[in-house]
């Protein structure tokens, strides 16, 4: 069943149906951009020119690895949420059926 859930999630991602409009999300994105700019400004001002590219590449690889981890975590939460929803529906149906008997 988890393969089906992953296919649903990937289809929603491909269709852009997971693009969530949220003021909180927009605020977090602006904050992220500001911090990224601060980091790059610091590197450009304070890191020796011969080390800048190496440091920038290391940071980029770290961010890519963290994003891959976060993406996996989101998929696991999505699957768990889907499973929880099914269990809630089943419990509700069981309860309703036991009352009607």
BAZAZA-827052 format. One record per residue: residue number from 1; residue in three letters; chain; z, y, x of N, C-alpha, C in turn. Coordinates in steps of 0.05 Angstrom, whole numbers, plus 5000, padded with zeros to 4 digits. Layout:
<recs>
NUM ALA A Z Y X Z Y X Z Y X $
...
</recs>
This chain:
<recs>
1 UNK A 5000 4976 5016 5000 5000 5000 5000 5025 5017 $
2 UNK A 5014 5024 5040 5015 5048 5057 4987 5056 5067 $
3 UNK A 4969 5037 5070 4942 5044 5079 4928 5060 5057 $
4 UNK A 4933 5053 5032 4921 5069 5009 4932 5097 5009 $
5 UNK A 4958 5099 5014 4971 5126 5014 4959 5143 5036 $
6 UNK A 4956 5130 5060 4944 5145 5082 4916 5154 5076 $
7 UNK A 4900 5137 5063 4873 5144 5055 4873 5168 5036 $
8 UNK A 4892 5167 5017 4894 5190 4998 4901 5215 5012 $
9 UNK A 4920 5214 5030 4928 5237 5046 4905 5248 5062 $
10 UNK A 4891 5230 5076 4868 5239 5093 4846 5251 5076 $
11 UNK A 4841 5239 5052 4821 5250 5034 4829 5278 5025 $
12 UNK A 4854 5282 5018 4864 5308 5010 4861 5328 5033 $
13 UNK A 4867 5320 5057 4864 5337 5080 4835 5345 5084 $
14 UNK A 4817 5325 5082 4788 5330 5086 4777 5349 5065 $
15 UNK A 4787 5347 5040 4778 5364 5019 4791 5391 5019 $
16 UNK A 4810 5395 5037 4824 5420 5038 4845 5424 5016 $
17 UNK A 4853 5402 5003 4871 5404 4981 4900 5406 4990 $
18 UNK A 4905 5404 5016 4932 5407 5027 4936 5435 5038 $
19 UNK A 4916 5453 5035 4920 5481 5043 4937 5494 5023 $
20 UNK A 4962 5498 5030 4982 5508 5012 4986 5538 5016 $
21 UNK A 4983 5553 4994 4987 5581 4995 5017 5587 4990 $
22 UNK A 5030 5599 5009 5058 5604 5006 5065 5628 5023 $
23 UNK A 5081 5646 5012 5090 5669 5027 5107 5660 5051 $
24 UNK A 5123 5640 5047 5140 5630 5069 5123 5619 5091 $
25 UNK A 5102 5604 5084 5083 5593 5104 5069 5615 5119 $
26 UNK A 5060 5636 5104 5046 5658 5117 5065 5673 5136 $
27 UNK A 5090 5675 5128 5110 5688 5145 5115 5672 5171 $
28 UNK A 5117 5646 5168 5121 5628 5191 5097 5629 5210 $
29 UNK A 5073 5631 5198 5048 5633 5214 5048 5659 5230 $
30 UNK A 5056 5681 5217 5057 5707 5232 5077 5705 5254 $
31 UNK A 5100 5693 5249 5121 5690 5269 5111 5673 5292 $
32 UNK A 5097 5652 5286 5086 5634 5307 5066 5649 5324 $
33 UNK A 5049 5665 5312 5029 5680 5327 5043 5701 5345 $
34 UNK A 5063 5714 5334 5078 5734 5350 5090 5721 5375 $
35 UNK A 5103 5698 5371 5116 5684 5393 5095 5674 5413 $
36 UNK A 5072 5666 5404 5051 5657 5422 5041 5680 5439 $
37 UNK A 5038 5703 5426 5029 5727 5440 5050 5735 5461 $
38 UNK A 5076 5734 5454 5097 5741 5473 5096 5722 5497 $
39 UNK A 5092 5696 5492 5091 5677 5513 5067 5683 5532 $
40 UNK A 5044 5688 5521 5021 5694 5538 5024 5720 5553 $
41 UNK A 5036 5740 5540 5041 5765 5554 5060 5761 5578 $
42 UNK A 5081 5745 5573 5100 5739 5594 5086 5725 5618 $
43 UNK A 5070 5705 5611 5056 5690 5632 5038 5709 5648 $
44 UNK A 5023 5725 5634 5004 5744 5648 5018 5764 5665 $
45 UNK A 5043 5772 5657 5057 5793 5672 5075 5782 5694 $
46 UNK A 5087 5758 5689 5108 5749 5707 5102 5724 5724 $
47 UNK A 5081 5710 5717 5075 5685 5732 5053 5691 5752 $
48 UNK A 5057 5680 5776 5037 5685 5797 5010 5676 5788 $
49 UNK A 4989 5692 5794 4962 5686 5785 4952 5658 5791 $
50 UNK A 4960 5646 5814 4951 5619 5821 4964 5598 5803 $
51 UNK A 4986 5605 5790 5000 5585 5773 4995 5589 5743 $
52 UNK A 4983 5611 5736 4979 5617 5707 4963 5596 5692 $
53 UNK A 4940 5588 5703 4924 5568 5689 4939 5541 5687 $
54 UNK A 4952 5533 5708 4967 5508 5707 4989 5509 5686 $
55 UNK A 5004 5531 5685 5025 5534 5665 5013 5535 5637 $
56 UNK A 4992 5550 5633 4980 5552 5607 4970 5524 5598 $
57 UNK A 4958 5509 5616 4948 5482 5609 4971 5463 5602 $
58 UNK A 4993 5465 5617 5016 5449 5611 5028 5455 5584 $
59 UNK A 5029 5481 5578 5040 5489 5552 5021 5480 5529 $
60 UNK A 4995 5483 5534 4976 5474 5514 4977 5444 5508 $
61 UNK A 4980 5428 5530 4983 5399 5526 5009 5392 5512 $
62 UNK A 5030 5407 5518 5056 5402 5504 5053 5409 5474 $
63 UNK A 5041 5431 5468 5037 5439 5440 5020 5419 5426 $
64 UNK A 4998 5409 5438 4981 5389 5426 4997 5363 5420 $
65 UNK A 5014 5355 5440 5030 5331 5436 5050 5335 5413 $
66 UNK A 5062 5359 5412 5081 5365 5391 5068 5366 5364 $
67 UNK A 5044 5377 5363 5029 5378 5337 5022 5349 5328 $
68 UNK A 5014 5332 5347 5008 5304 5340 5033 5290 5329 $
69 UNK A 5056 5296 5341 5081 5285 5331 5087 5295 5303 $
70 UNK A 5084 5321 5300 5090 5334 5274 5071 5324 5253 $
71 UNK A 5046 5320 5260 5026 5309 5241 5035 5282 5231 $
72 UNK A 5043 5265 5250 5052 5238 5244 5077 5239 5226 $
73 UNK A 5095 5257 5232 5119 5261 5216 5113 5269 5187 $
74 UNK A 5094 5288 5184 5086 5297 5158 5074 5274 5142 $
75 UNK A 5058 5257 5155 5046 5234 5141 5068 5215 5132 $
76 UNK A 5088 5211 5149 5110 5193 5141 5126 5204 5118 $
77 UNK A 5130 5230 5118 5144 5243 5095 5128 5241 5070 $
78 UNK A 5102 5245 5072 5084 5243 5049 5085 5215 5037 $
79 UNK A 5084 5195 5055 5086 5167 5046 5113 5161 5033 $
80 UNK A 5134 5171 5045 5161 5167 5034 5163 5181 5007 $
81 UNK A 5153 5205 5005 5153 5219 4979 5138 5205 4958 $
82 UNK A 5115 5194 4965 5099 5179 4946 5115 5154 4937 $
83 UNK A 5126 5141 4956 5142 5117 4949 5166 5124 4932 $
84 UNK A 5180 5146 4938 5202 5155 4922 5193 5161 4893 $
85 UNK A 5170 5174 4890 5160 5181 4864 5154 5155 4847 $
86 UNK A 5143 5135 4860 5137 5110 4846 5164 5097 4838 $
87 UNK A 5183 5097 4856 5209 5085 4849 5223 5100 4826 $
88 UNK A 5221 5126 4825 5232 5142 4803 5219 5134 4777 $
89 UNK A 5193 5132 4777 5178 5125 4753 5186 5097 4744 $
90 UNK A 5187 5078 4763 5195 5051 4756 5223 5050 4745 $
91 UNK A 5242 5064 4757 5269 5065 4747 5271 5077 4719 $
92 UNK A 5255 5098 4715 5254 5111 4689 5243 5091 4668 $
93 UNK A 5222 5077 4675 5211 5058 4656 5230 5035 4650 $
94 UNK A 5244 5026 4671 5264 5004 4666 5286 5013 4648 $
95 UNK A 5295 5037 4652 5317 5049 4636 5307 5052 4607 $
96 UNK A 5283 5062 4603 5272 5066 4577 5268 5039 4563 $
97 UNK A 5259 5019 4577 5254 4992 4566 5281 4979 4558 $
98 UNK A 5302 4983 4573 5327 4970 4567 5340 4983 4542 $
99 UNK A 5335 5008 4537 5346 5022 4514 5331 5013 4488 $
100 UNK A 5305 5008 4490 5289 5000 4467 5294 4971 4459 $
101 UNK A 5305 4955 4476 5309 4927 4469 5331 4922 4452 $
</recs>
